[in-house]
Amino acid sequence: MAHEGTHTIESAQPPQGSHPTPITYLKVAFILVALTALEVGVFYIDALEPAFLVIFLVLSIAKFALVVLFYMHLKFDASLFSTVFVGGFLLAAAVVIVLMVLFQVVTAKANPEEGEGHAAGGTTAEPGFQLATSYSSIIEGTAQNI
């Protein structure tokens, strides 16, 4: 009964298996190298060129998941950390997508020869995009003077 109230250092340690061993990190590193080699190999196969986007997206997502799960320890930490990470990642991805869409819309309306519904002479009907058109003419003029 003398051992009931005492705590040892071993009991304060987390249970074994809660974090990966160095061998696990080496295995993950080998898998990442193999996926990178696969990406390089795929790039040199001309027959796969129509599927490049899909192949590289899948391989990139797999590599991203491995790095996040093992090297950022999200697989072994509390689920709160995973929730915060995924939430922030989704927010950042949404902002990037919105900016890409916005940039495409503004670019299409600022370049009359590429878009539709623009008045003759290179000016747009919407006053908000005349500023973008004037900036592009300034850049073109600067490029010609160089």
KEVEX-298869 format. One record per atom (N, C-alpha, C): x, y, z; atom name; residue number from 1; residue in three letters. Coordinates in Angstrom, 2 decimals. Example, Ala and Ser with C-alpha at 12.3 -4.5 7.8 and 13.67 -1.06 7.14 Angstrom:
BEGIN
u|v|w|name|resi|resn
13.19|-5.69|7.80|N|1|ALA
12.30|-4.50|7.80|CA|1|ALA
13.20|-3.30|7.80|C|1|ALA
12.85|-2.25|7.08|N|2|SER
13.67|-1.06|7.14|CA|2|SER
12.90|0.03|7.87|C|2|SER
//
This chain:
BEGIN
u|v|w|name|resi|resn
0.81|-1.19|0.00|N|1|MET
0.00|0.00|0.00|CA|1|MET
0.85|1.26|0.00|C|1|MET
2.14|1.12|0.17|N|2|ALA
3.03|2.28|0.20|CA|2|ALA
3.15|2.93|-1.17|C|2|ALA
2.77|2.24|-2.24|N|3|HIS
2.94|2.77|-3.58|CA|3|HIS
1.71|3.51|-4.10|C|3|HIS
0.62|3.58|-3.35|N|4|GLU
-0.61|4.19|-3.85|CA|4|GLU
-0.47|5.69|-4.10|C|4|GLU
0.17|6.43|-3.23|N|5|GLY
0.23|7.87|-3.35|CA|5|GLY
1.44|8.39|-4.09|C|5|GLY
2.33|7.51|-4.49|N|6|THR
3.55|7.97|-5.16|CA|6|THR
3.37|7.94|-6.67|C|6|THR
4.02|8.90|-7.32|N|7|HIS
3.99|8.95|-8.79|CA|7|HIS
5.42|8.80|-9.28|C|7|HIS
5.59|8.03|-10.27|N|8|THR
6.92|7.87|-10.86|CA|8|THR
7.01|8.70|-12.13|C|8|THR
8.22|8.89|-12.57|N|9|ILE
8.45|9.66|-13.80|CA|9|ILE
7.84|8.94|-14.99|C|9|ILE
7.91|7.61|-15.00|N|10|GLU
7.35|6.86|-16.13|CA|10|GLU
5.85|7.08|-16.28|C|10|GLU
5.13|7.26|-15.19|N|11|SER
3.68|7.43|-15.29|CA|11|SER
3.32|8.80|-15.85|C|11|SER
4.22|9.77|-15.78|N|12|ALA
3.95|11.10|-16.32|CA|12|ALA
4.22|11.16|-17.82|C|12|ALA
4.91|10.19|-18.37|N|13|GLN
5.22|10.17|-19.79|CA|13|GLN
3.98|9.75|-20.59|C|13|GLN
3.85|10.28|-21.81|N|14|PRO
2.72|9.85|-22.63|CA|14|PRO
2.88|8.38|-23.01|C|14|PRO
1.80|7.71|-23.29|N|15|PRO
1.90|6.30|-23.64|CA|15|PRO
2.70|6.11|-24.92|C|15|PRO
3.40|4.99|-24.99|N|16|GLN
4.20|4.69|-26.17|CA|16|GLN
3.29|4.57|-27.39|C|16|GLN
3.80|5.01|-28.53|N|17|GLY
3.01|4.92|-29.73|CA|17|GLY
2.23|6.19|-30.02|C|17|GLY
2.31|7.19|-29.14|N|18|SER
1.55|8.41|-29.38|CA|18|SER
2.22|9.30|-30.43|C|18|SER
3.52|9.15|-30.62|N|19|HIS
4.24|9.89|-31.66|CA|19|HIS
5.07|8.92|-32.46|C|19|HIS
5.33|9.26|-33.70|N|20|PRO
6.07|8.31|-34.56|CA|20|PRO
7.54|8.21|-34.16|C|20|PRO
8.12|7.11|-34.54|N|21|THR
9.55|6.89|-34.29|CA|21|THR
10.35|7.49|-35.44|C|21|THR
11.65|7.63|-35.28|N|22|PRO
12.47|8.13|-36.39|CA|22|PRO
12.36|7.26|-37.65|C|22|PRO
12.15|5.97|-37.47|N|23|ILE
11.97|5.09|-38.63|CA|23|ILE
10.73|5.50|-39.43|C|23|ILE
9.67|5.87|-38.73|N|24|THR
8.45|6.32|-39.41|CA|24|THR
8.72|7.57|-40.22|C|24|THR
9.49|8.51|-39.66|N|25|TYR
9.84|9.72|-40.40|CA|25|TYR
10.65|9.39|-41.64|C|25|TYR
11.55|8.43|-41.53|N|26|LEU
12.34|8.02|-42.70|CA|26|LEU
11.46|7.37|-43.76|C|26|LEU
10.50|6.56|-43.33|N|27|LYS
9.57|5.95|-44.29|CA|27|LYS
8.75|7.02|-45.02|C|27|LYS
8.27|7.99|-44.28|N|28|VAL
7.49|9.07|-44.88|CA|28|VAL
8.37|9.87|-45.84|C|28|VAL
9.61|10.13|-45.44|N|29|ALA
10.54|10.85|-46.31|CA|29|ALA
10.79|10.07|-47.60|C|29|ALA
10.95|8.76|-47.49|N|30|PHE
11.15|7.92|-48.68|CA|30|PHE
9.92|7.97|-49.59|C|30|PHE
8.74|7.93|-49.01|N|31|ILE
7.52|8.02|-49.81|CA|31|ILE
7.43|9.38|-50.51|C|31|ILE
7.81|10.45|-49.81|N|32|LEU
7.79|11.78|-50.43|CA|32|LEU
8.78|11.87|-51.58|C|32|LEU
9.96|11.28|-51.42|N|33|VAL
10.95|11.26|-52.50|CA|33|VAL
10.41|10.46|-53.68|C|33|VAL
9.79|9.33|-53.40|N|34|ALA
9.22|8.50|-54.47|CA|34|ALA
8.12|9.24|-55.22|C|34|ALA
7.25|9.95|-54.49|N|35|LEU
6.19|10.72|-55.15|CA|35|LEU
6.77|11.86|-56.00|C|35|LEU
7.82|12.50|-55.51|N|36|THR
8.47|13.55|-56.28|CA|36|THR
9.11|12.98|-57.54|C|36|THR
9.77|11.83|-57.42|N|37|ALA
10.35|11.17|-58.60|CA|37|ALA
9.26|10.79|-59.59|C|37|ALA
8.13|10.34|-59.09|N|38|LEU
7.00|10.01|-59.95|CA|38|LEU
6.51|11.25|-60.70|C|38|LEU
6.44|12.38|-60.00|N|39|GLU
6.04|13.63|-60.66|CA|39|GLU
7.01|14.00|-61.78|C|39|GLU
8.29|13.90|-61.51|N|40|VAL
9.28|14.22|-62.54|CA|40|VAL
9.15|13.25|-63.71|C|40|VAL
8.98|11.97|-63.42|N|41|GLY
8.81|10.99|-64.48|CA|41|GLY
7.57|11.23|-65.32|C|41|GLY
6.48|11.56|-64.69|N|42|VAL
5.23|11.83|-65.41|CA|42|VAL
5.40|13.01|-66.35|C|42|VAL
6.16|14.01|-65.92|N|43|PHE
6.36|15.20|-66.74|CA|43|PHE
7.03|14.87|-68.07|C|43|PHE
7.88|13.86|-68.10|N|44|TYR
8.60|13.50|-69.31|CA|44|TYR
7.88|12.47|-70.18|C|44|TYR
6.70|12.04|-69.78|N|45|ILE
5.92|11.11|-70.60|CA|45|ILE
4.89|11.93|-71.37|C|45|ILE
5.13|12.08|-72.67|N|46|ASP
4.27|12.92|-73.50|CA|46|ASP
2.84|12.41|-73.59|C|46|ASP
2.64|11.12|-73.51|N|47|ALA
1.30|10.55|-73.63|CA|47|ALA
0.39|10.97|-72.47|C|47|ALA
0.99|11.34|-71.35|N|48|LEU
0.20|11.73|-70.19|CA|48|LEU
-0.10|13.22|-70.14|C|48|LEU
0.35|13.97|-71.12|N|49|GLU
0.20|15.42|-71.09|CA|49|GLU
-1.25|15.89|-70.92|C|49|GLU
-2.23|15.26|-71.56|N|50|PRO
-3.62|15.72|-71.33|CA|50|PRO
-4.09|15.55|-69.89|C|50|PRO
-3.48|14.64|-69.15|N|51|ALA
-3.91|14.37|-67.77|CA|51|ALA
-2.96|15.00|-66.74|C|51|ALA
-2.05|15.87|-67.17|N|52|PHE
-1.08|16.46|-66.25|CA|52|PHE
-1.76|17.11|-65.05|C|52|PHE
-2.76|17.92|-65.29|N|53|LEU
-3.39|18.66|-64.20|CA|53|LEU
-3.92|17.71|-63.13|C|53|LEU
-4.64|16.69|-63.55|N|54|VAL
-5.23|15.75|-62.59|CA|54|VAL
-4.13|14.97|-61.86|C|54|VAL
-3.15|14.48|-62.61|N|55|ILE
-2.08|13.67|-62.01|CA|55|ILE
-1.30|14.49|-60.98|C|55|ILE
-0.91|15.71|-61.37|N|56|PHE
-0.11|16.52|-60.46|CA|56|PHE
-0.92|17.00|-59.26|C|56|PHE
-2.20|17.25|-59.44|N|57|LEU
-3.04|17.62|-58.30|CA|57|LEU
-3.14|16.48|-57.29|C|57|LEU
-3.36|15.28|-57.80|N|58|VAL
-3.48|14.12|-56.90|CA|58|VAL
-2.17|13.87|-56.16|C|58|VAL
-1.06|13.91|-56.88|N|59|LEU
0.24|13.69|-56.24|CA|59|LEU
0.56|14.80|-55.24|C|59|LEU
0.23|16.03|-55.58|N|60|SER
0.49|17.14|-54.67|CA|60|SER
-0.37|17.04|-53.41|C|60|SER
-1.61|16.65|-53.56|N|61|ILE
-2.48|16.48|-52.39|CA|61|ILE
-1.96|15.36|-51.50|C|61|ILE
-1.48|14.29|-52.10|N|62|ALA
-0.94|13.18|-51.31|CA|62|ALA
0.30|13.63|-50.53|C|62|ALA
1.18|14.37|-51.18|N|63|LYS
2.39|14.86|-50.50|CA|63|LYS
2.02|15.85|-49.40|C|63|LYS
1.09|16.73|-49.70|N|64|PHE
0.64|17.71|-48.71|CA|64|PHE
0.08|17.00|-47.48|C|64|PHE
-0.74|15.98|-47.70|N|65|ALA
-1.35|15.26|-46.58|CA|65|ALA
-0.28|14.56|-45.74|C|65|ALA
0.71|13.95|-46.38|N|66|LEU
1.76|13.29|-45.62|CA|66|LEU
2.55|14.27|-44.77|C|66|LEU
2.90|15.41|-45.35|N|67|VAL
3.66|16.42|-44.59|CA|67|VAL
2.84|16.94|-43.42|C|67|VAL
1.57|17.24|-43.67|N|68|VAL
0.72|17.78|-42.60|CA|68|VAL
0.49|16.75|-41.50|C|68|VAL
0.22|15.53|-41.87|N|69|LEU
-0.08|14.50|-40.88|CA|69|LEU
1.13|14.13|-40.03|C|69|LEU
2.29|13.95|-40.66|N|70|PHE
3.43|13.44|-39.91|CA|70|PHE
4.38|14.54|-39.43|C|70|PHE
4.82|15.41|-40.34|N|71|TYR
5.83|16.40|-39.94|CA|71|TYR
5.23|17.56|-39.17|C|71|TYR
3.95|17.83|-39.35|N|72|MET
3.29|18.86|-38.55|CA|72|MET
2.55|18.22|-37.36|C|72|MET
2.63|16.92|-37.24|N|73|HIS
2.11|16.15|-36.10|CA|73|HIS
0.59|16.24|-35.93|C|73|HIS
-0.14|16.61|-36.97|N|74|LEU
-1.59|16.71|-36.80|CA|74|LEU
-2.25|15.35|-36.61|C|74|LEU
-1.61|14.31|-37.08|N|75|LYS
-2.17|12.97|-36.91|CA|75|LYS
-2.15|12.55|-35.43|C|75|LYS
-1.20|13.10|-34.68|N|76|PHE
-1.00|12.64|-33.31|CA|76|PHE
-1.44|13.66|-32.26|C|76|PHE
-1.81|14.85|-32.68|N|77|ASP
-2.22|15.89|-31.74|CA|77|ASP
-3.74|15.89|-31.55|C|77|ASP
-4.20|16.78|-30.70|N|78|ALA
-5.64|16.89|-30.42|CA|78|ALA
-6.38|17.32|-31.69|C|78|ALA
-7.62|16.92|-31.78|N|79|SER
-8.41|17.23|-32.98|CA|79|SER
-8.66|18.73|-33.12|C|79|SER
-8.54|19.49|-32.05|N|80|LEU
-8.70|20.94|-32.13|CA|80|LEU
-7.67|21.55|-33.08|C|80|LEU
-6.42|21.07|-33.02|N|81|PHE
-5.38|21.59|-33.90|CA|81|PHE
-5.69|21.28|-35.37|C|81|PHE
-6.20|20.10|-35.62|N|82|SER
-6.59|19.73|-36.98|CA|82|SER
-7.73|20.61|-37.47|C|82|SER
-8.69|20.87|-36.61|N|83|THR
-9.83|21.71|-36.97|CA|83|THR
-9.38|23.13|-37.29|C|83|THR
-8.50|23.69|-36.48|N|84|VAL
-7.99|25.03|-36.72|CA|84|VAL
-7.20|25.07|-38.02|C|84|VAL
-6.36|24.06|-38.27|N|85|PHE
-5.57|24.03|-39.49|CA|85|PHE
-6.45|23.91|-40.72|C|85|PHE
-7.38|22.98|-40.70|N|86|VAL
-8.25|22.78|-41.86|CA|86|VAL
-9.12|24.01|-42.09|C|86|VAL
-9.64|24.61|-41.03|N|87|GLY
-10.44|25.82|-41.18|CA|87|GLY
-9.65|26.95|-41.81|C|87|GLY
-8.44|27.17|-41.33|N|88|GLY
-7.59|28.21|-41.91|CA|88|GLY
-7.21|27.91|-43.34|C|88|GLY
-6.93|26.64|-43.61|N|89|PHE
-6.58|26.24|-44.98|CA|89|PHE
-7.75|26.47|-45.93|C|89|PHE
-8.95|26.09|-45.51|N|90|LEU
-10.12|26.29|-46.37|CA|90|LEU
-10.41|27.78|-46.59|C|90|LEU
-10.23|28.59|-45.56|N|91|LEU
-10.40|30.03|-45.71|CA|91|LEU
-9.39|30.60|-46.70|C|91|LEU
-8.13|30.20|-46.56|N|92|ALA
-7.09|30.68|-47.49|CA|92|ALA
-7.37|30.22|-48.91|C|92|ALA
-7.80|28.98|-49.08|N|93|ALA
-8.11|28.47|-50.41|CA|93|ALA
-9.28|29.24|-51.02|C|93|ALA
-10.29|29.55|-50.21|N|94|ALA
-11.44|30.31|-50.72|CA|94|ALA
-11.01|31.71|-51.15|C|94|ALA
-10.15|32.35|-50.38|N|95|VAL
-9.68|33.69|-50.74|CA|95|VAL
-8.90|33.64|-52.05|C|95|VAL
-8.04|32.65|-52.22|N|96|VAL
-7.26|32.52|-53.45|CA|96|VAL
-8.19|32.29|-54.64|C|96|VAL
-9.17|31.44|-54.49|N|97|ILE
-10.10|31.16|-55.59|CA|97|ILE
-10.89|32.40|-55.95|C|97|ILE
-11.38|33.12|-54.95|N|98|VAL
-12.14|34.35|-55.21|CA|98|VAL
-11.26|35.37|-55.92|C|98|VAL
-10.02|35.53|-55.49|N|99|LEU
-9.12|36.48|-56.14|CA|99|LEU
-8.79|36.06|-57.58|C|99|LEU
-8.65|34.77|-57.80|N|100|MET
-8.40|34.30|-59.17|CA|100|MET
-9.59|34.59|-60.07|C|100|MET
-10.78|34.34|-59.58|N|101|VAL
-11.99|34.62|-60.36|CA|101|VAL
-12.12|36.11|-60.61|C|101|VAL
-11.91|36.91|-59.58|N|102|LEU
-12.00|38.36|-59.71|CA|102|LEU
-10.97|38.87|-60.71|C|102|LEU
-9.75|38.37|-60.65|N|103|PHE
-8.70|38.81|-61.56|CA|103|PHE
-9.08|38.48|-63.00|C|103|PHE
-9.64|37.30|-63.23|N|104|GLN
-10.04|36.92|-64.58|CA|104|GLN
-11.16|37.83|-65.10|C|104|GLN
-12.11|38.16|-64.24|N|105|VAL
-13.22|39.02|-64.66|CA|105|VAL
-12.71|40.41|-64.97|C|105|VAL
-11.88|40.97|-64.11|N|106|VAL
-11.35|42.31|-64.34|CA|106|VAL
-10.47|42.33|-65.57|C|106|VAL
-9.66|41.31|-65.77|N|107|THR
-8.79|41.26|-66.94|CA|107|THR
-9.60|41.19|-68.21|C|107|THR
-10.66|40.38|-68.21|N|108|ALA
-11.49|40.23|-69.40|CA|108|ALA
-12.19|41.55|-69.73|C|108|ALA
-12.64|42.29|-68.73|N|109|LYS
-13.34|43.55|-68.98|CA|109|LYS
-12.37|44.69|-69.27|C|109|LYS
-11.14|44.59|-68.80|N|110|ALA
-10.16|45.65|-69.04|CA|110|ALA
-9.53|45.53|-70.42|C|110|ALA
-9.58|44.34|-71.02|N|111|ASN
-9.03|44.13|-72.35|CA|111|ASN
-10.17|43.97|-73.34|C|111|ASN
-10.55|45.04|-74.03|N|112|PRO
-11.73|44.99|-74.90|CA|112|PRO
-11.62|43.99|-76.03|C|112|PRO
-10.41|43.76|-76.53|N|113|GLU
-10.29|42.82|-77.65|CA|113|GLU
-10.54|41.39|-77.22|C|113|GLU
-10.46|41.10|-75.92|N|114|GLU
-10.71|39.75|-75.43|CA|114|GLU
-12.14|39.54|-74.96|C|114|GLU
-12.81|40.60|-74.52|N|115|GLY
-14.15|40.45|-73.96|CA|115|GLY
-15.22|40.86|-74.95|C|115|GLY
-16.46|40.78|-74.51|N|116|GLU
-17.59|41.16|-75.34|CA|116|GLU
-18.31|42.32|-74.70|C|116|GLU
-19.10|43.05|-75.51|N|117|GLY
-19.94|44.11|-74.97|CA|117|GLY
-19.20|45.41|-74.76|C|117|GLY
-18.07|45.60|-75.43|N|118|HIS
-17.32|46.82|-75.27|CA|118|HIS
-17.58|47.74|-76.46|C|118|HIS
-17.52|49.01|-76.21|N|119|ALA
-17.75|49.97|-77.27|CA|119|ALA
-16.55|50.00|-78.21|C|119|ALA
-16.76|50.50|-79.41|N|120|ALA
-15.69|50.60|-80.39|CA|120|ALA
-14.65|51.61|-79.91|C|120|ALA
-13.42|51.42|-80.34|N|121|GLY
-12.38|52.34|-79.96|CA|121|GLY
-11.63|51.92|-78.71|C|121|GLY
-11.93|50.77|-78.14|N|122|GLY
-11.15|50.26|-77.01|CA|122|GLY
-11.60|50.78|-75.66|C|122|GLY
-12.70|51.49|-75.55|N|123|THR
-13.16|51.94|-74.24|CA|123|THR
-14.31|51.05|-73.79|C|123|THR
-14.49|50.96|-72.52|N|124|THR
-15.55|50.12|-71.99|CA|124|THR
-16.76|50.97|-71.64|C|124|THR
-17.90|50.33|-71.58|N|125|ALA
-19.13|51.05|-71.23|CA|125|ALA
-19.18|51.32|-69.73|C|125|ALA
-18.53|50.49|-68.93|N|126|GLU
-18.55|50.67|-67.49|CA|126|GLU
-17.42|51.59|-67.06|C|126|GLU
-17.72|52.65|-66.31|N|127|PRO
-16.67|53.60|-65.92|CA|127|PRO
-15.65|53.00|-64.97|C|127|PRO
-15.99|52.00|-64.21|N|128|GLY
-15.06|51.42|-63.25|CA|128|GLY
-13.88|50.72|-63.90|C|128|GLY
-14.05|50.29|-65.15|N|129|PHE
-12.99|49.58|-65.82|CA|129|PHE
-12.19|50.47|-66.75|C|129|PHE
-12.56|51.73|-66.90|N|130|GLN
-11.77|52.64|-67.71|CA|130|GLN
-10.42|52.89|-67.06|C|130|GLN
-10.36|52.90|-65.75|N|131|LEU
-9.12|53.09|-65.04|CA|131|LEU
-8.15|51.95|-65.36|C|131|LEU
-8.65|50.71|-65.35|N|132|ALA
-7.80|49.56|-65.68|CA|132|ALA
-7.30|49.67|-67.11|C|132|ALA
-8.14|50.14|-68.03|N|133|THR
-7.73|50.30|-69.42|CA|133|THR
-6.65|51.37|-69.53|C|133|THR
-6.79|52.47|-68.79|N|134|SER
-5.78|53.51|-68.86|CA|134|SER
-4.46|53.04|-68.26|C|134|SER
-4.50|52.21|-67.20|N|135|TYR
-3.27|51.66|-66.65|CA|135|TYR
-2.58|50.77|-67.67|C|135|TYR
-3.34|49.95|-68.39|N|136|SER
-2.72|49.08|-69.39|CA|136|SER
-2.09|49.90|-70.51|C|136|SER
-2.70|51.03|-70.88|N|137|SER
-2.09|51.86|-71.92|CA|137|SER
-0.82|52.53|-71.41|C|137|SER
-0.77|52.88|-70.13|N|138|ILE
0.44|53.45|-69.54|CA|138|ILE
1.56|52.42|-69.55|C|138|ILE
1.22|51.19|-69.19|N|139|ILE
2.24|50.13|-69.18|CA|139|ILE
2.74|49.87|-70.58|C|139|ILE
1.83|49.84|-71.56|N|140|GLU
2.26|49.62|-72.95|CA|140|GLU
3.15|50.76|-73.42|C|140|GLU
2.83|52.00|-73.08|N|141|GLY
3.64|53.15|-73.45|CA|141|GLY
5.01|53.10|-72.81|C|141|GLY
5.07|52.67|-71.56|N|142|THR
6.35|52.55|-70.86|CA|142|THR
7.20|51.47|-71.48|C|142|THR
6.58|50.36|-71.86|N|143|ALA
7.31|49.26|-72.47|CA|143|ALA
7.88|49.67|-73.83|C|143|ALA
7.17|50.52|-74.58|N|144|GLN
7.64|50.96|-75.89|CA|144|GLN
8.82|51.92|-75.74|C|144|GLN
8.85|52.70|-74.65|N|145|ASN
9.93|53.66|-74.45|CA|145|ASN
11.21|53.02|-73.96|C|145|ASN
11.12|51.79|-73.47|N|146|ILE
12.33|51.14|-72.93|CA|146|ILE
13.20|50.60|-73.99|C|146|ILE
//
